[in-house]
Each structure stands twice: as C-alpha cells, then as structure tokens.
Amino acid sequence: QTQLVESGGGLVQPGGSLRLSCTTSGISLGDHSVGWFRRTPGKEQEGVGCINSLSSKSDYATAVKGRFTIFRDNAKNTVYLQMNNLKPEDTADYSCAADRMSPCSVVSRWAYEYWGQGTQVTVSS
C-alpha cells in the first residue's frame, strides 16, 4: 500500500521557519493533488493548504495564508510546506495526503486516498 512520508518537523521559536517535505515511492505526486493537514490533541484535524495536480495552483486555510507556501519538486517526487512566521498556535502534528482529485481541497480530508504518518511541529520559546 502506498505510504507518504513526511519529514522536517521539529522545535522552532515563534517567528521562525520550517520546511516540511512529503514524498513517496509508490505514486507520482506530480499527477496528484497534495494536501497538508494538522492535528492537535483534543481538536479535529484541520486543513492547512493544498496544491493541485498538474497546474500547481495552491489554496490555503485563512489561518496560514500569507505565511505558508506549498510547492513541488517533481524531479524529487516531493511536495513541500514552507512555514514562515510560525506562531505557537501552529504547533501540531502535520500530515500530507494525496489524491487524483482536481481541484485540490483544503477541507475535504476524507477524499484523499493516500496519507502519511505525520511529523510534529512545535512552536515555543
């Protein structure tokens, strides 16, 4: 079964930056829309943003718009989530997901077929 793999999480101070990666060997991410989602204990998983298959047009949740950017490197079969100006409320377990849907969806997490295990991001001084 195809599994996505996230990396790049860690501890960062408020105002800092992190770049998360999402890759896999099972499918071509360039042919799939990829979404990023996050979960904190006691809260429902929420969408962060997504990037469309083929066109690479992206969409973001209001909470991260202007601070987070999603982009692809098809040669590496990798999708990145660049997170700038991080805030304590961004602390969460971040997962990527992929599906052939088009356009991508920030909210319809149940529609994504492939998922990763997640990587923890902690924003704290």
N, C-alpha and C positions, 0 to 999 in steps of 0.2 A: 504494500500500500504506500502511495506517495506521501512523504512527510516533508513539510517545510522545516527549515532550521533557522532560528533567529540567533543573532549574536550582537554584541556591542553594548549590552546593558551594564549598569554599574552605579556607583555613587558619584553624584556631582553636586556642587554647590548651587544655590539659587543664582540665576543669571548665566549659568554655564551652558555648555552644549554637549550633546551626544549624538552619535550617528549609529542607528541600528541597521543591521543587514538581515535580509531574508533571502535564502537561497534553497535550492533543491536539486537533486539529480534525476528526479522522476518525471518532471514535465518541463516544458519550455515556458518560463514565466513571461516571456515576451508575447506569447499567444494568450495570456490570461490577464484578467483584471486582478489586481492585488490590493487587498485592504489591510489596514493596520487597526487593531483594536486593543483596548486596555481594560484591565480589571483591577479593582482594589477590593480588599476584604470587606464584605458586607454590602457591596454595591453591585449593581448589574453591569455586565460588560458593556462598554460604550465604544462607538466607532471614533477613530481619530482622523482617518483620511483614507483615500484610495486613489489608485491610478488605473486608468483604462487600458485595456489591451490595445495594442497596435498604435493608437493615437497618442498615448502617454499623457492625455489630459487628466488632471487630478482634481480632487474635491476634498474639502476639509471640514471638520467639525468647527463650529463657531469658537469653541474654547481654545483652539490651537491655531486658528487662521492667522497668517502673518508671522507665526513663529516656527511652524513645522513645514517641511517640504518633503515630498515623496518623488523619487526619481529612479530611473532604471539604468542598468548597465547590461544590455542583452548579451554582450560578449562573455560576461561573467555569470549570466543567468541569475542576476541578483537585483533585488529591489531594496532601496534604502529609504530610511526615515531619518531625515536630518532634523534634529530638535535643537532650537536655539532659545535663548532667554528662558530657560527652564524655571518652573515655579514648583514649590512644594506640592501643590495640588496635582502636578503631573506624575507624582510618584504612583507607580502601578506596575503590574506585570503586562508587558506588551507582546502581543501575538500578531503574526501575519497570516493571511489567508488568501487563497487563490481560487479563481473560478473563471469559466469561459463567458460569464455574463458580460453584457455590454449595454449601456454604460455600467461602470462600477457603482457600488453602493456603499455609503458610509454607515447606513443604518441597518441594512438587511443582512446581518451577520449570519443568519440561518441559511442564507442562499449560497454561501461559499462552501465549496466541496473539499478543499484541501486546507489543512491547518498545521501550524507549528505548535511547539510546546510552550513557547513564551520565553521572554528574558526580562529580568527585573530591572527596573529603573527607580532609583531612589534619589530624590532631590532634597538635600538637607545641608544645613551649615554645621 
